Amino acid sequence: MPRKTTRPVKLLTGGNPQIAKADGDAPVQAYIAAMPGWKRDAGARLDAIIERAVPGVRKAVKWNSPFYGVEGKGWFLGVHCCTKYIKVAFFQGASLKPPPPVGSKDPHARYFHIYEGEELDEAQIARWVKQASRLPGWGKV
């Protein structure tokens, strides 16, 4: 019987994995597994922080990026691989205390970036995630 072979995931600009749009944990885990180099471990740590902070969090991949949300409230966070960092977007980040450090053209959104070798402040990330999960999000989950 011939063995099935899995095609490697295509990396888009900046090393962002091209993962088909789908709901659930499986496509998010496929995205994380396809993140290049150091970003894979950082993505897995970030995913674990989000799961601990928001039990039952909903997940999906949309537009080649993982999204995290709460049923009935919408998507509150998105992740995207860039060339030198991972961009974590809080869609209502301007309402978080303290707000994440990086601004956006959207007055409601705020970002933080994860760089190679940088120590993650897991406690601060968890506080942002918990706050963001309580706010009205983007779209329908």
C-alpha positions, -999 to 999 in steps of 0.1 A, spaced: 0 0 0 15 34 -10 23 58 19 5 90 21 29 120 19 21 153 34 30 183 14 51 208 33 32 239 44 40 269 22 54 299 41 41 333 30 58 367 33 77 370 66 75 332 72 37 332 80 24 296 74 -3 292 48 -30 272 66 -65 267 52 -93 287 68 -110 264 94 -125 264 129 -111 245 159 -79 236 176 -65 214 149 -59 241 123 -44 263 150 -20 235 160 -12 229 123 -3 266 121 19 265 152 36 233 139 44 251 107 58 282 123 95 285 113 124 281 138 121 297 172 86 310 164 72 275 168 81 272 205 70 308 212 37 301 194 31 269 214 38 288 247 14 316 237 -13 291 228 -9 274 262 -11 308 280 -43 316 262 -59 282 270 -50 286 307 -63 321 308 -96 314 290 -108 279 295 -129 268 266 -115 294 243 -126 291 207 -100 288 180 -98 292 142 -75 300 114 -87 329 92 -66 347 66 -36 325 75 -36 336 111 -48 319 143 -78 337 160 -90 332 196 -125 341 208 -154 335 231 -187 321 219 -212 350 217 -186 377 222 -164 374 191 -127 371 183 -105 390 208 -69 381 196 -50 371 165 -15 359 158 7 365 127 43 356 119 64 385 106 99 383 94 116 391 127 88 387 152 54 373 161 26 399 161 -1 394 187 -31 416 180 -57 424 206 -87 437 187 -99 458 216 -64 463 230 -68 501 236 -93 491 264 -68 469 282 -50 480 314 -22 486 307 -26 487 269 -2 465 249 27 486 238 23 488 200 -3 510 184 -24 504 153 -41 524 125 -73 510 141 -78 531 173 -92 501 191 -65 476 183 -31 472 201 -3 448 195 27 433 212 55 416 194 75 386 204 111 386 193 137 357 193 154 353 226 130 376 244 116 364 277 78 363 276 61 380 305 35 352 308 17 369 337 12 401 318 1 382 286 -24 362 307 -38 394 323 -43 409 288 -59 377 275 -83 375 304 -93 412 300 -97 409 262 -118 378 265 -144 398 286 -148 426 260 -169 425 229 -148 410 201 -146 411 164 -170 391 142 -189 360 153 -174 330 170 
